[in-house]
Amino acid sequence: MVEADHVLYFDSDDIILPEFIDLIADLSQADTPDFDFCLFRHVDSRRRAQGIEAPLASDQFHWDMIGLPNDPRLITRDEAARLCRVSAYPWNKIYKTEFLRLHQIKCTEIMVHNDVELHWTSFMRASNIIASTRVCCEHFVSPGGSRLTNRSGKDRLQVFEALNAVQEALVSAPETSIVFIDAALEFYLNLFQWIYDFLDEELRKAFMSKAQDFLFANMSVPLVTLAATRDPMLARRLNTLLTRPLP
C-alpha cells in the first residue's frame, strides 16, 4: 500500500529521536549515494537508564568494528556481514520502497519473530547499503509487560517459517553464502538458545527437536566448513547443539 519512495517500519514500543531529522537531512544531500536501505543506530532503554546513549554492548560491538562516522556512507559486503549481526529489528532501517518490491522482501505472517525475514533478506539482497552512527530511535524494554517479545508459548515454534526464508536467501547465490554464512549461523545458534531459555518448559523438547532438524537440513558440509574456517568456536557451538540430548 506504500506510495512513498521510502518506508520505515516502526514498533509501538519505540520512539523516534531528534537525530532522525538530522539523518533525513543527511540523506537529502545531493551527493548522498543511492541506497537500497539506510541503517542507523538506536539506544536501548536499559542503556539510557544508565546514562549511555547507545545500543546494548553486544550491538555496539559490531558498530565499533566498522568505525563509521555520523554522515551516512556506503558499506562493503563484508561490512554488511558484520552489521547484519546487530539485533534483527525492522525499525533501524529506512528502506527504498522499490527495493523491497523488486526483491519481494516482506515480514513473515507469524505472530512473533515476523521481522527476522525482513532484516536478514534485506541484507542479503541489497546491492547498496548505507549506514550512519546517528542514534535515531529508542527501543523500550519492559520485562514484565505484555509485549510480543515477552511471549513464551507455542507461538515461538513458528520461528522456523521465518528462518526458512532466511536460509533460502542465504543459499540463493554462492557469493551470498560466502559472505553471510558465519553471520547467519551465529544468528541461528544465538536465537535458538534465547528461545530455549525463554520458552515454557513443556515446549522445550519440541522446540529443540525442530532446531536440530533445521540445522541438519540446512547446514551442509561446505557451508559448515566455510564457517568453521573463519570461526572454529562457531563450529564447536554447532556440534554441541546438534548432539545435545533432548530435555
Order of alpha helices (4+ residues) and beta strands (2+ residues): beta-beta-alpha-beta-alpha-alpha-beta-alpha-beta-alpha-alpha-beta-alpha-alpha-alpha-alpha-alpha
